[in-house]
């Protein structure tokens, strides 16, 4: 949401923006001149968005309240829903997550505009909740903080000269088990050219199911788990990896492949609709259920370096512009909820 706010401010400097953050974060948030800050008191996010944000918006005389995932219960609003994967695949989420996420779509009926990141996800939302159509697909971009960070080699890779990388949370949806099994069956992944796994299990849903062979891969150096790393370390990892292996079973968008391509690293991705959408023709797509197909793709992938020369700020400005346009053309659906 920070990137959306900054992109909106750059693209439409004449618009007055007020950002509401948790009170405890108020002194640590930095915004450019011209963006005002206020604070919320309620928690969690669902409660603050539904009850407190519309009161703040009315008090400030805002034309529209823009919220993430949970819609204000009154007033004109745009809600950006990251995804509704928890509805379509509840087995990937813990019962606590499903309980917390469950009001999301119901609350979205109060919004004047519903937006999401990809066309694939907009079709999912419309399929699951036809009354929310049309859902605006606005896109996402690489974090400007990641793009600006000076590259820094992770200390765990001090002695590693060549490697591939997998980036993502360590949960069942990311399909890490098949990715690792395929890597271990390939000829290219060796102790001299390991697969480096970046990501933690925090806020990850149901944990990843890893094959027994993973222990052998760790012991002989073919697999290296880094856990969470800094933006500077992530940039270095992307820039120096031979390729990214990203076999998620489903995504609302899927940023790691986009980040990898930005830094000029080839992508092997799941052959699913959202990956075809965001990765495009330059990606190598593979059956996410077949370790043998993954191994063949790893052994055959063409290594190249072709960094994206578009600055991430442009992508976020486009996304903000699409949001703004959707608000301006909104018609009667949301007004009946005022």
Secondary structure as UniProt FT lines:
FT   HELIX           2..11
FT   TURN            13..14
FT   STRAND          17..22
FT   HELIX           23..28
FT   TURN            33..34
FT   STRAND          35..40
FT   HELIX           45..47
FT   HELIX           48..53
FT   HELIX           54..60
FT   STRAND          65..68
FT   STRAND          77..80
FT   HELIX           85..88
FT   HELIX           90..92
FT   HELIX           95..101
FT   HELIX           103..108
FT   TURN            109..110
FT   STRAND          113..116
FT   HELIX           119..128
FT   HELIX           130..132
FT   STRAND          135..137
FT   HELIX           144..148
FT   HELIX           155..157
FT   TURN            158..159
FT   STRAND          162..167
FT   HELIX           172..174
FT   HELIX           176..185
FT   STRAND          193..198
FT   TURN            202..203
FT   HELIX           213..219
FT   TURN            220..221
FT   STRAND          223..227
FT   HELIX           231..240
FT   STRAND          243..246
FT   HELIX           255..262
FT   TURN            263..264
FT   STRAND          266..270
FT   HELIX           273..279
FT   HELIX           280..282
FT   STRAND          284..286
FT   TURN            288..289
FT   HELIX           291..300
FT   HELIX           312..328
FT   HELIX           332..335
FT   TURN            336..337
//
